[in-house]
């Protein structure tokens, strides 16, 4: 298994085929292989490739068909969400042999659910990195750590030398991906320096909200944005799946000052129109070439706090990262598509519009008139052409 079904073909499936060919057990007297399904069968036994998702960005796959399997190998398990793993774990119920689940992965950051669920962390001599050990209460689990040195017989010397050189050229990548230590933060973390506070300060002023549409498996996310002492405060108001637009509108209208402008994903014009029909002041965000990177840079220039109850926003903030090549450690300069970014996107939509020197509004101005959609669209054209 992998997060995305199609990724298996060039990774674990290719490895399995190589091992089967070496053993000479494919054909009339051995395994029957169906390449297009990535399926191997022998009598009543079968080996099947299965993804948590059929393709990148698609919905989570149905896992009921795995109920009779008793051996699961999840490759790149750090890419799997806790809910996805729990759904799989709960679906395995065969009594035809003991059930075993193997997770192979690069050590993720300390905020990852696998670390929190299975490991204790111990400080090391390397600042910002921890040595993971299996928790004593994880009695049904076995942890086998390792590095490339354990496979030195099959590693080209030049490759091994390059790995070692990363200690000086890419130290964060070296200690996590080469040595297997657990980092304080993810490689390529996009935002830093945000502060957690107990609640929205009483004197803070609501600027508006950011909205990222979703249904299932992606949640809809609503983040309220406040101005306070020269910085912004983010407060997660909604993070939920399977909400129709009427329910979403009703939830927002249950919040204080729901007439404040709401900046939403412009890729959902039908939903924006429907939400506006329910009496909400919904504004499409500006999108265009490099608009995501522009928005990220804008947010990086702000002083940001978030409330303690904003648990999903906090989780996304801690794991929101640039896409980094796992083989070279190179930053691709785009969002990692495997990162949850629903609250991050909602916040970015609103912050780009409401806060900072390039924003639509001057947040220092106390008596700010609510701008209706017709006026906003004219200003969006200016922002997008910048």
C-alpha positions as CSV (number, residue, x, y, z in Angstrom):
1,X,0.0,0.0,0.0
2,X,0.9,3.6,-0.5
3,X,-0.9,6.9,-0.2
4,X,-1.5,7.0,-4.0
5,X,-2.2,3.7,-5.8
6,X,-0.3,4.6,-9.0
7,X,2.9,5.4,-7.1
8,X,3.2,1.7,-6.2
9,X,4.0,0.6,-9.7
10,X,7.5,2.1,-9.8
11,X,8.3,1.4,-6.2
12,X,7.3,-1.7,-4.2
13,X,5.6,-3.4,-7.1
14,X,8.8,-3.2,-9.2
15,X,10.8,-4.5,-6.3
16,X,8.4,-7.5,-5.8
17,X,8.6,-8.3,-9.5
18,X,12.4,-8.3,-9.4
19,X,12.4,-10.7,-6.4
20,X,9.9,-13.0,-8.1
21,X,11.9,-13.1,-11.3
22,X,15.1,-13.9,-9.3
23,X,13.3,-16.9,-7.8
24,X,11.9,-18.1,-11.1
25,X,8.4,-18.7,-9.6
26,X,6.4,-16.8,-12.2
27,X,4.5,-18.7,-14.9
28,X,2.6,-21.9,-15.3
29,X,4.0,-23.6,-12.2
30,X,4.1,-20.5,-10.0
31,X,2.4,-17.2,-9.5
32,X,-0.1,-15.8,-11.9
33,X,0.6,-12.1,-12.4
34,X,-1.9,-9.5,-13.7
35,X,0.2,-6.4,-14.4
36,X,-2.5,-3.8,-15.0
37,X,-4.1,-4.6,-11.5
38,X,-0.7,-5.2,-9.8
39,X,-2.1,-8.6,-8.6
40,X,-0.2,-11.8,-8.0
41,X,-2.1,-15.0,-7.2
42,X,-1.3,-18.6,-6.2
43,X,-4.2,-20.9,-5.3
44,X,-6.3,-19.2,-2.6
45,X,-3.5,-16.7,-1.8
46,X,-3.1,-13.3,-3.4
47,X,-0.8,-10.3,-3.3
48,X,-2.4,-7.0,-4.4
49,X,-1.3,-3.4,-4.7
50,X,-3.8,-1.0,-3.0
51,X,-3.7,2.8,-2.5
52,X,-5.4,4.9,0.1
53,X,-6.3,7.1,-2.8
54,X,-6.6,6.1,-6.5
55,X,-4.7,9.2,-7.6
56,X,-3.3,12.4,-6.2
57,X,-6.1,14.6,-4.9
58,X,-8.8,12.0,-5.3
59,X,-11.1,10.7,-2.5
60,X,-10.0,8.1,0.0
61,X,-10.5,4.7,-1.4
62,X,-12.9,2.1,0.1
63,X,-11.0,-0.3,2.2
64,X,-13.7,-2.9,2.9
65,X,-12.1,-5.2,0.2
66,X,-9.1,-5.7,2.4
67,X,-11.0,-7.3,5.3
68,X,-9.6,-10.8,4.5
69,X,-6.0,-9.8,4.1
70,X,-3.6,-10.7,7.0
71,X,-0.4,-9.0,5.9
72,X,-0.2,-5.3,5.0
73,X,2.9,-3.5,3.9
74,X,2.5,0.3,3.9
75,X,5.4,2.0,2.0
76,X,6.2,5.7,2.7
77,X,3.9,5.4,5.7
78,X,4.6,9.0,6.8
79,X,2.4,10.1,3.9
80,X,-0.6,8.4,5.4
81,X,-3.0,10.3,7.7
82,X,-4.0,8.9,11.1
83,X,-7.7,8.6,10.1
84,X,-6.7,6.7,7.0
85,X,-4.6,4.3,9.0
86,X,-7.3,3.8,11.6
87,X,-9.9,3.1,8.9
88,X,-7.6,0.4,7.5
89,X,-6.7,-1.0,10.9
90,X,-10.4,-1.3,11.8
91,X,-11.2,-3.0,8.5
92,X,-8.7,-5.9,9.0
93,X,-10.7,-8.7,10.7
94,X,-9.7,-12.1,9.2
95,X,-9.1,-15.1,11.5
96,X,-7.1,-16.9,8.7
97,X,-3.7,-16.2,10.3
98,X,-2.4,-13.5,12.5
99,X,-2.7,-10.0,11.2
100,X,0.5,-8.0,10.7
101,X,0.9,-4.5,9.5
102,X,4.4,-3.2,8.5
103,X,5.1,0.5,8.1
104,X,8.3,1.5,6.3
105,X,9.0,5.2,6.4
106,X,11.5,8.0,6.8
107,X,11.4,9.4,10.3
108,X,8.8,12.2,10.3
109,X,8.7,15.4,12.5
110,X,7.7,15.2,16.2
111,X,4.2,16.5,15.5
112,X,3.4,13.5,13.2
113,X,0.8,11.1,14.5
114,X,3.1,8.1,14.1
115,X,5.6,9.7,16.4
116,X,3.0,10.7,18.9
117,X,1.3,7.3,18.9
118,X,4.3,4.9,19.0
119,X,7.4,6.7,20.1
120,X,9.2,8.5,23.0
121,X,11.7,11.1,22.0
122,X,15.1,11.7,23.6
123,X,17.3,14.8,23.0
124,X,20.5,14.3,21.0
125,X,23.7,16.3,20.6
126,X,22.2,17.7,17.4
127,X,20.0,20.8,18.3
128,X,16.4,20.3,17.0
129,X,16.6,16.6,16.6
130,X,15.5,13.6,18.7
131,X,16.2,9.9,18.9
132,X,13.0,7.9,18.8
133,X,12.4,4.8,20.9
134,X,9.3,2.7,21.0
135,X,6.9,3.5,23.8
136,X,6.7,0.8,26.5
137,X,2.9,0.7,26.1
138,X,3.2,-0.1,22.4
139,X,3.3,-3.8,23.3
140,X,2.0,-5.1,19.9
141,X,4.7,-3.1,17.9
142,X,8.3,-3.8,16.9
143,X,10.6,-0.9,15.9
144,X,13.6,-1.7,13.6
145,X,15.6,1.4,12.9
146,X,18.3,1.6,10.2
147,X,20.3,3.7,7.8
148,X,21.9,3.2,4.4
149,X,25.0,1.8,6.2
150,X,23.0,-1.4,7.0
151,X,22.8,-2.0,3.3
152,X,26.3,-1.0,2.4
153,X,26.9,-4.1,0.3
154,X,24.4,-2.8,-2.2
155,X,25.2,0.9,-2.1
156,X,27.6,2.4,-4.6
157,X,30.6,4.0,-2.8
158,X,30.0,7.3,-4.6
159,X,26.4,7.3,-3.5
160,X,27.5,6.6,0.1
161,X,30.0,9.5,-0.1
162,X,27.3,11.8,-1.3
163,X,25.0,10.8,1.5
164,X,27.8,11.6,4.0
165,X,28.5,15.0,2.4
166,X,24.9,16.1,3.2
167,X,26.0,16.5,6.8
168,X,27.8,19.7,5.8
169,X,25.8,20.8,2.7
170,X,22.2,19.9,3.9
171,X,22.4,19.2,7.6
172,X,18.6,19.2,8.3
173,X,18.2,16.7,5.4
174,X,21.1,14.6,6.6
175,X,20.0,14.2,10.2
176,X,16.4,13.3,9.3
177,X,16.6,11.4,6.0
178,X,20.1,9.9,6.3
179,X,20.5,9.3,10.0
180,X,16.9,8.8,10.8
181,X,16.6,11.3,13.7
182,X,13.2,12.9,14.4
183,X,13.3,16.7,13.7
184,X,11.5,19.4,15.7
185,X,9.9,20.7,12.5
186,X,9.3,19.3,9.0
187,X,11.9,19.8,6.3
188,X,11.0,22.9,4.2
189,X,8.5,24.2,6.8
190,X,6.8,27.2,5.2
191,X,5.7,29.3,8.2
192,X,7.6,29.8,11.4
193,X,7.4,32.0,14.5
194,X,3.6,31.8,15.0
195,X,2.5,32.1,18.6
196,X,-0.2,30.1,20.3
197,X,-2.5,32.2,22.6
198,X,-5.3,31.2,24.9
199,X,-8.1,33.1,23.3
200,X,-8.9,36.0,21.0
201,X,-8.0,39.2,23.0
202,X,-11.1,41.1,24.0
203,X,-9.9,44.3,22.3
204,X,-9.0,42.5,19.0
205,X,-10.9,43.7,15.9
206,X,-12.4,41.2,13.4
207,X,-11.2,41.9,9.9
208,X,-13.0,39.1,8.2
209,X,-12.8,35.4,7.5
210,X,-11.1,33.0,5.1
211,X,-13.0,30.0,3.7
212,X,-11.7,26.9,1.9
213,X,-14.5,24.8,0.4
214,X,-14.5,21.1,0.9
215,X,-16.8,18.2,1.3
216,X,-15.3,14.7,1.6
217,X,-12.6,13.6,2.3
218,X,-11.3,17.3,2.4
219,X,-13.0,19.4,5.0
220,X,-14.4,22.8,4.7
221,X,-12.4,25.3,6.8
222,X,-13.3,28.7,8.1
223,X,-10.7,30.9,9.9
224,X,-11.6,34.2,11.5
225,X,-8.9,36.9,11.2
226,X,-8.5,39.6,13.9
227,X,-6.2,42.6,14.1
228,X,-4.5,43.1,17.4
229,X,-1.5,45.3,18.4
230,X,0.1,45.3,14.9
231,X,-0.4,41.6,14.3
232,X,-3.1,39.2,13.3
233,X,-4.9,36.5,15.3
234,X,-6.3,33.4,13.6
235,X,-9.2,31.6,15.2
236,X,-10.4,28.3,13.7
237,X,-14.2,28.4,13.5
238,X,-14.9,25.4,11.3
239,X,-13.1,22.3,10.1
240,X,-15.5,19.6,9.0
241,X,-16.3,17.2,6.2
242,X,-19.6,16.4,4.5
243,X,-21.1,19.9,5.0
244,X,-23.4,21.1,2.3
245,X,-23.4,24.8,1.4
246,X,-26.7,25.4,3.4
247,X,-25.2,23.8,6.5
248,X,-21.9,25.7,5.9
249,X,-23.8,29.0,5.6
250,X,-25.8,28.3,8.7
251,X,-22.7,27.5,10.7
252,X,-21.0,30.8,9.7
253,X,-24.2,32.7,10.5
254,X,-24.0,31.3,14.0
255,X,-20.7,33.2,14.5
256,X,-20.3,36.7,15.9
257,X,-20.5,39.5,13.3
258,X,-21.2,37.1,10.4
259,X,-21.7,40.0,8.1
260,X,-17.9,40.6,7.9
261,X,-16.4,39.8,4.5
262,X,-15.5,36.2,3.8
263,X,-12.7,35.5,1.3
264,X,-13.2,32.1,-0.4
265,X,-11.6,30.0,-3.1
266,X,-12.4,31.6,-6.5
267,X,-12.3,28.2,-8.1
268,X,-15.8,27.6,-6.6
269,X,-17.9,30.4,-8.2
270,X,-21.1,28.3,-7.9
271,X,-20.6,27.8,-4.1
272,X,-19.7,31.5,-3.7
273,X,-22.9,32.5,-5.5
274,X,-24.9,30.1,-3.3
275,X,-23.4,31.3,-0.1
276,X,-24.0,34.9,-1.1
277,X,-27.7,33.9,-1.7
278,X,-27.8,33.0,2.0
279,X,-27.0,36.6,3.0
280,X,-23.2,36.2,3.5
281,X,-20.7,38.7,2.1
282,X,-18.5,36.2,0.2
283,X,-15.6,37.5,-1.9
284,X,-13.6,35.4,-4.4
285,X,-9.9,35.4,-3.7
286,X,-7.4,36.6,-6.3
287,X,-5.9,33.8,-8.2
288,X,-3.4,33.8,-11.1
289,X,0.1,32.8,-12.0
290,X,2.2,32.4,-8.8
291,X,-0.7,33.6,-6.6
292,X,-0.1,30.8,-4.1
293,X,3.6,31.7,-3.7
294,X,2.6,35.4,-3.6
295,X,0.1,34.8,-0.8
296,X,2.6,32.6,1.1
297,X,5.3,35.4,1.0
298,X,2.6,37.9,2.1
299,X,1.7,35.8,5.1
300,X,5.4,35.2,6.0
301,X,5.8,38.9,6.4
302,X,3.0,39.1,9.1
303,X,3.2,38.6,12.9
304,X,0.7,35.8,13.4
305,X,-0.9,34.3,16.5
306,X,-3.5,31.5,16.7
307,X,-5.9,30.4,19.5
308,X,-5.4,27.3,21.5
309,X,-8.7,25.9,20.3
310,X,-7.5,26.1,16.6
311,X,-6.2,22.5,16.8
312,X,-6.5,21.6,13.1
313,X,-5.0,24.9,12.0
314,X,-2.1,24.3,14.5
315,X,-1.5,20.8,13.1
316,X,-1.5,22.1,9.5
317,X,0.9,25.0,10.5
318,X,3.3,22.5,12.0
319,X,3.4,20.3,9.0
320,X,2.9,22.7,6.1
321,X,6.0,22.5,4.0
322,X,7.5,23.0,0.6
323,X,7.9,19.9,-1.6
324,X,11.4,18.5,-1.0
325,X,12.9,15.9,-3.2
326,X,13.5,12.9,-0.9
327,X,16.6,11.7,-2.8
328,X,18.4,15.0,-3.1
329,X,16.9,17.3,-0.4
330,X,16.2,20.0,-3.0
331,X,13.4,22.4,-2.4
332,X,11.0,22.4,-5.4
333,X,9.5,25.8,-4.4
334,X,5.9,24.6,-4.4
335,X,3.5,23.3,-1.7
336,X,4.0,19.7,-0.8
337,X,0.7,18.2,-2.2
338,X,0.7,15.6,0.6
339,X,0.4,18.3,3.3
340,X,-3.1,19.1,4.6
341,X,-3.6,22.8,3.8
342,X,-7.3,23.5,4.2
343,X,-7.0,25.9,7.2
344,X,-3.7,27.2,5.8
345,X,-5.5,28.1,2.5
346,X,-8.4,29.7,4.2
347,X,-6.1,31.8,6.3
348,X,-4.0,32.8,3.3
349,X,-7.1,33.9,1.3
350,X,-8.1,36.2,4.1
351,X,-4.7,37.5,5.2
352,X,-3.8,38.4,1.6
353,X,-7.0,40.4,1.4
354,X,-7.1,41.9,4.9
355,X,-3.7,42.4,6.5
356,X,-0.3,43.8,5.4
357,X,1.0,46.6,3.2
358,X,-0.2,44.9,0.0
359,X,-3.7,44.1,1.3
360,X,-7.0,45.5,0.2
361,X,-7.7,47.2,3.5
362,X,-5.6,49.2,6.0
363,X,-6.1,47.2,9.2
364,X,-5.1,50.2,11.3
365,X,-8.3,52.0,10.1
366,X,-10.9,51.4,12.8
367,X,-14.0,52.6,10.9
368,X,-13.7,50.3,7.9
369,X,-16.7,50.1,5.7
370,X,-17.7,46.6,4.7
371,X,-17.0,46.3,1.0
372,X,-19.6,44.4,-1.0
373,X,-18.7,41.9,-3.7
374,X,-19.2,44.2,-6.7
375,X,-16.5,46.6,-5.4
376,X,-14.2,43.8,-4.3
377,X,-14.1,42.3,-7.8
378,X,-12.8,45.5,-9.2
379,X,-9.9,45.5,-6.7
380,X,-9.2,41.8,-7.3
381,X,-8.4,42.6,-10.9
382,X,-5.8,45.1,-9.7
383,X,-4.3,42.6,-7.3
384,X,-4.1,39.8,-9.8
385,X,-2.3,41.9,-12.4
386,X,0.4,42.9,-10.0
